[in-house]
Amino acid sequence: MASTAPEDPSTSEKVATPPVEMFYCGVCTFPPEYCEFGTSFSKCKEWLHTERLDLFEKYYSDEALQAKLGTLSVEAQSKLEKDTAKKEAKAEAKADAARKKKMSSPVIIKRIERNKRKYVTSIRGLEAFDIDLKKASKFFATKFATGASVTKNAAGIDEIVVQGDVSQEVYDMIAEANEGGGEGGGGGKGGKKGLDVLKGVVVDNIEMVEEKKKKADAE
C-alpha cells in the first residue's frame, strides 16, 4: 500500500484576506469616484476636499480631470458640464420646494369633548417637521401621567391623541421647545428635559381648535 506524503503546512494554511476599507461621500453617500453621477456634485467635491484631500486630488485634481476629459471631445465636455449643472439646479429647486412646504405645514392641536367634562387632545401635523410621533406620544404620556397614543383619524392621517384637556399645555411645550433653538428646548431658559422630541416645529403654524360634543350625541 502506497504511503501518503505529509502535507506541507506552508501550502495548507490559508492566509486571511484583510477586508477592503470602503469610503463613502458624506453628501450623496456614493463612493467618491461616483459622485459625478449624483445631483450634488459641487457639494460633494467641497466635502471631499475638506475630509479627504488625498482622494480629492486623486479624482478631481486638474491632472485627474484632464486625463479623464482628454478622451472626450470639446462638445462632449461642454455637454457634460451643462448636464451636471442642470442636475444640481433641479435637485436644489426640489429641496427648496420641500423646505418651503415644510415651513408652511400646519399643526393642529384640537380640544375634543367626549362626555360631560371629559376631553381628549389630538395633535396633528408634527410629522411634517420630522417629529417622531411615537416618541412625542410617549413624552406626553409621561409628562401628563395619562394615556397617549398614535392613531389614525377619520381621514386616515396619523395623529397623537392624549387623554385629558391638555391642549394649552401641549402648545406651551412646543413653543418652549422651539423658542431659542437650544438643545432640549427653551433656548436661553435652559428648557425642560425631553423637549428635544418637539424641536423643529414652526410655532406660528400651530392652530388651536375646539370640537364640542353635539347635543344629539350628548343625549
Residue pairs with C-beta under 8 A, 6 or more apart in sequence:
22 31
23 31
23 32
23 52
23 55
24 30
24 31
24 32
25 31
25 32
25 35
25 38
25 44
25 47
25 48
26 47
26 51
27 35
27 38
27 40
27 43
27 44
27 47
28 35
28 38
28 39
28 40
28 44
30 37
30 38
30 44
32 44
32 48
32 52
32 55
32 56
32 59
33 59
35 41
35 44
35 45
35 48
36 84
38 44
38 87
39 87
39 88
39 90
39 91
40 88
40 91
41 84
41 87
41 88
42 88
45 56
45 60
48 55
48 56
48 59
48 60
49 56
49 60
57 64
58 64
69 77
72 80
101 128
102 128
102 129
103 202
103 205
104 205
105 125
105 128
105 129
105 202
105 205
106 125
106 205
106 206
106 207
107 123
107 124
107 125
107 126
107 128
107 129
107 174
107 201
107 202
107 205
107 206
107 207
108 122
108 123
108 124
108 125
108 206
108 207
108 209
109 121
109 122
109 123
109 167
109 170
109 171
109 206
109 207
109 208
109 209
110 121
110 122
110 123
110 124
110 167
110 209
110 210
110 211
111 119
111 121
111 165
111 167
111 208
111 209
111 210
111 211
112 119
112 120
112 121
112 122
112 211
113 119
113 210
113 211
113 212
113 213
114 120
114 213
115 213
115 218
116 218
119 164
119 165
120 161
120 162
120 163
120 164
121 161
121 162
121 164
121 165
121 166
121 167
121 170
122 153
122 159
122 160
122 161
122 162
123 136
123 140
123 159
123 160
123 162
123 170
124 153
124 157
124 158
124 159
124 160
125 205
126 133
126 136
126 160
126 198
126 201
127 133
127 158
129 200
129 201
129 202
130 200
131 197
131 198
131 200
131 201
132 197
133 150
133 158
133 160
134 150
135 197
136 160
136 197
136 198
137 148
137 149
137 150
137 160
137 162
138 148
139 194
139 197
139 198
140 148
140 160
140 162
140 166
140 170
141 147
141 148
141 162
142 194
143 169
143 173
143 194
144 162
144 164
144 166
144 169
146 162
146 163
146 164
146 166
147 162
147 163
148 160
148 161
148 162
148 163
149 160
149 161
150 158
150 159
150 160
150 161
151 158
151 159
151 161
152 158
152 159
153 159
162 170
167 208
167 210
168 208
171 206
171 208
173 185
173 192
173 195
173 198
174 198
174 201
174 203
174 206
175 203
175 206
176 185
176 186
176 189
176 191
176 192
176 195
177 185
177 186
177 191
177 195
177 196
177 197
177 198
177 199
177 201
178 185
178 198
178 199
178 200
178 201
178 202
178 203
179 185
179 186
179 187
179 189
179 203
180 186
180 187
180 188
180 189
180 191
181 187
182 188
182 190
182 191
183 196
184 190
184 191
184 192
184 193
184 194
184 195
184 196
185 191
185 192
185 195
185 196
185 198
185 199
186 192
186 195
